[in-house]
Amino acid sequence: MFHKSALASLAAVATISIAMPLAAAQKNGAIAQDFKLTDMYGKTVQLSDFRGKTVVMEWHNPGCPFVVKHYDSGNMQATQAAARKQDVVWLTINSGAKGKQGHMNGPEAQKLVKQQDMSASHYLLDAKGIVGKAYAAKTTPHMYIVDGSGKLVYQGGIDNKPTANKADIKGARNHVTAALNELKAGKQISVAQSRPYGCSVKYAS
Amino acid sequence: MTSNSSLPTIWSAQNIRTALQTFFVAIFFAALLSISPARAQIGPDKRELNVVATLVAESQQVQAGQSVTLAFVMTPKPTWHGYWENPGDAGIGMSFDWNLPDGVTAGKAQYPVPDTLLISGIMNYIYKGDYAVLVNLVVSERVKPGPLPISVKSEWLACTDEVCVPERDELSINLQVVGPDAAVSLNNAFNDYREALPRQLGSAATFMVKDDLFRLSIPFPENIDVESPYFFIKEDGIVDYAAPQKVNRDGDRLIIETAARGDELQNISGVLKIGPKMGLSLKASAGDVEMSGVPIGGGSSGNFIGGGDQSSASLLFIALGGAIVGGLLLNLMPCVFPILSLKAISLAKAGGEEGIVRRDALAYTAGVVVVATALGALLLALRASGAAVGWAFQLQDPRIIFVLLALVTAIGLNLAGLFELPNINIGNKLADKDGPAGSFWTGALAAFVATPCTGPFMAAALGATIVLPPIAALIIFAGLGVGLALPFLLIAFVPAIRDRLPKPGAWLDSFRKAMAIPMFLTSIGLIWLLGRQIGEDGLALSLIFLLLVALILWWFGGGQIKGLSRGMVTTGALIAAVMGGIMFLPDEEAMETQRAATASAATLPSEPFSEARLSELRAANQPVFAYFTADWCITCKANEAAAVQRQETADAFAAANVAVLMGDWTRPDPAISKFLEKHGRAGVPLYLYYAPGEEPVILPQILTVGTLTDLVT
C-alpha cells in the first residue's frame, strides 16, 4: 500500500518535471514535492520518510569550482556536521547527467564521500535530473530546507559571497546555518530566499 | 630511491627525501620556465585564462577635473563565454576591487548588450565573442600632474556549455595626469566598445507582477522595426529567466510577458534587446500593464513563443481582406481614376465581344498583380537588407518621381487631346486596338501610380506584412493588386454590369478630356513632392525639362493632325529629355542636405551636430541650442512636437540669433555617445543651451515652449 503511493508520487514528480521542466519551481511555505531517489549504496530514500525532522537538500557536483571552494575549505562539511548535530537530515543530491561534468555512480560517490569526509546523511543520485528539475535546482551548490511539517522554508545559495574564492567564506553569512538556527529557536527565517550561485546543474538536456 | 647507496651516510633518510624533492621541484620549475616563460611571468598561482581580460584606457593622458574611460577587453577562447552583470539562472557577473590613487573614483561598469544561452532549461546571459566592459574614472581637480597608477583586482566566471572556471586577474595601467593645455590622444577602438553598449531609453517603462506573470510595458515608437526583442532584467528574483518571453506590439508600446518568480519591487531596470547588436537600457516602475496589441512573431532563437499558426493565419486573412478592400479603394484615387475610367471605356468599346473583354481584363489584372507583388518583393528585400523603407518607398527616390511626373503629365496631355498615341506597346496605350499586352501594361502602370495613394485600409494590411513571413507578405501585396483590378474583373465577367455601362458615343470625348484634370492634379502633387526632395533650384530645372517634354508631345500631336509621322523622332527626343532631366537632378549629398533642411524648414531649422561646429559657434560668441534625439525616443518626439518645432520657439531663437544643432542618435554614433557621456547622460533626449561665454545649461527632459523662449528673453 505504502509502496504504491510512493510510486504514484514519484510518477507525479516525473510527470510534472517532464511536462514543465523548471517551470514547477517550488514555493516557500508550500509542502515540498515528495520524491524517491537511490543513494550511493543503491538504497531507496524518500523525502516524506523524514517527516518530523528538518531536511536540508544540497545540490552537488564535485567538479564545480564553487563546490570545491566549500569542500576544500571544509566549510560544507562543517555546515553538514553542525546540522546533523541538531538532528537535521542532510541530503546531498547529484543531478549531473551521465557523461557530464560531476556525474557520479554509487562506488565513485562512496569514494568521494570518504575522501572528503562528507557528513551528509545520504548521497543521492539523480542522473536523470527529475528531482533537480522538479525543485528547479539551477546551480551547484543550490540549497533547500524543508521543515518538520514538510514545508519548504528556504531556497537559495549557501552564503552571500558569490565567488569561488575560499578567502571569502570568512565574513560571509551562511544562509543555511542561520536558517537552521532560526528554525530551532522557533523564529521566522530572516533570509528565506537568496540567489543561488555556482555552476549550472549539468542536466541531461 | 635507487641512488640511496651513493649518498653520504651522514644524511638521514628524511634529509635525503627533502633534498631530492627540492631538486625535482627545482628541475620541474626550470623546465616550466624554459618551456613557457610567459606562464612563469604571471606567477605560479595563475593559470592560463579561458576568458582573458586586458585593461585599456581610452587615453594615456588625463586632465585633472576630467574623466577617462577604461575598458576591460574580454577575449573568450573559442567555445567559452563570459557573463552579463545579471548572469541569469547560473553563473556570476564580474567584480572589481579597485586600487586607485587619491582623488580618483571609478564609476559603475557598463556592459554591452548580452546574448541568451539556454542549456537544459537553465538560462544564461552571456557574451560568446570578444566584448568590452567600460568603466569611467573621474580624476578630481586637485590631482597634481604626474603618473597615475591604476590597478584593479577583478573576478569573473568563464564557462563553456559544459564546465565553468572562476577566473581572476590583477590588472594595472599607468596613466599620466597632464596640464589642461596638453594634447590628449584617444584610442579609436573605444568607438566600437561604446557602440556595443545599450543606449538609454529616454522614457520610463511600467511593470507589473501578478498571478505568477511578469508584464512590462515599454514606450517604443510604432514605426521602428524590432527583431525578436528580449528583455534582460538586472534585478534577480523577479522573473523566471528560462521562461519564454511573449512580446506584443500595441501602437507606441512594446509589451513583454513572461513568468514571474517572486519578490515584488517598486523599481526594476534592464536592457531591451531589439537587434543583433542593439539594445536600449531602461528603468521601469510598478503599475498596471495589460497584454494588448499584436504579438510579434517569435524568431529562430527558440526563446519566444510565436503567435502560433492559428493567430498567424487569422492575421493573414484579416490583412488580406484589408489589402483587397484597400486596393479597391485605390480605384477612386485621383492618380488612378483616369487610367481606370479609360480602361473601363475601352472595355465598353469592345462591345459584345465577350472573349476579348475577358482576355483584356485578365491581362490587366495580371499587370496590376505582377507590379504590386514585385514592388512588395522589392520592399521586403530592402527591409531585409536593413533599409528603413515603407510602402511607396519608390517615391523617396526623386528620379522615380521625375519619371512618374513626366508620365502622368504626358497621360494628362494625351487625355486632353494634345496628341494621340500610335499603336506602340508601352504603358499608357489607351487608344484603339487595345491588345492584351496593352492591357497588361495599363495594369502595371495603374499599380505603380497607385502606390502613393495608400489608403487607410492598406495601412493595417501593409503593417501586417512586417510581422508576417515573406510568403504571406507577398500574398498580401498580391491581394492589393487583386483589389485594384477587381472592378475590371467584375465588368468583364458579369455581363449585367457591363450592360449598365454607357455606350460609347460623342460624350466619351468630353469625358476623356475631363479626365485630364485629375491627371494634372496628380502632376501638381508630384511636383510638390519633388520640390520637397530636391529643393527649388533643382525643381525649376526639372520643370524646364517637363516643359520640353510637353513641347515635344505638342509638336508630335501637331504632326498627327497634318498626317505626318514623327514617332521615331519624338520617342528619341522624349527619352533624351527624360534622361537629361534625371542627370540634372541633384546628387545624393545635395538631396540629403535638402532633406535635412526641409525637415526642419517648417519650423526650427537646424544643422547637424558636431563638436567642431559647436566650438566654432561658441568661438564666434553665438548662442547655441543643441539637442539630441532619436527616432525611437518617444520623449524626444513629444518634446519636438510640443516645444522645439514650434513657431514661437523658432521666432524667439531667430530674434536672438541662436544657432541650432541637432544630433540624431537613431543609428549608433560614437561621437554623439561620447558627447552625451561627457554630460552625464547615456541617452537621449538631451537639451543644452550655450549662452555666449558661459557654461552650458542642461535643460529639463520635458520641455515647454516657455522653457525655450525664456532662454533668450
Boltz contact constraints between the chains, C-beta under 6 A:
constraints:
  - contact:
      token1: [A, 21]
      token2: [B, 121]
      max_distance: 6.0
  - contact:
      token1: [A, 22]
      token2: [B, 121]
      max_distance: 6.0
  - contact:
      token1: [A, 22]
      token2: [B, 242]
      max_distance: 6.0
  - contact:
      token1: [A, 65]
      token2: [B, 166]
      max_distance: 6.0
  - contact:
      token1: [A, 101]
      token2: [B, 162]
      max_distance: 6.0
  - contact:
      token1: [A, 101]
      token2: [B, 163]
      max_distance: 6.0
  - contact:
      token1: [A, 138]
      token2: [B, 89]
      max_distance: 6.0
  - contact:
      token1: [A, 138]
      token2: [B, 90]
      max_distance: 6.0
  - contact:
      token1: [A, 138]
      token2: [B, 122]
      max_distance: 6.0
  - contact:
      token1: [A, 139]
      token2: [B, 90]
      max_distance: 6.0
  - contact:
      token1: [A, 162]
      token2: [B, 92]
      max_distance: 6.0
  - contact:
      token1: [A, 164]
      token2: [B, 166]
      max_distance: 6.0
  - contact:
      token1: [A, 195]
      token2: [B, 236]
      max_distance: 6.0
  - contact:
      token1: [A, 197]
      token2: [B, 92]
      max_distance: 6.0
  - contact:
      token1: [A, 199]
      token2: [B, 164]
      max_distance: 6.0
  - contact:
      token1: [A, 200]
      token2: [B, 90]
      max_distance: 6.0
  - contact:
      token1: [A, 200]
      token2: [B, 122]
      max_distance: 6.0
  - contact:
      token1: [A, 203]
      token2: [B, 120]
      max_distance: 6.0
  - contact:
      token1: [A, 205]
      token2: [B, 120]
      max_distance: 6.0
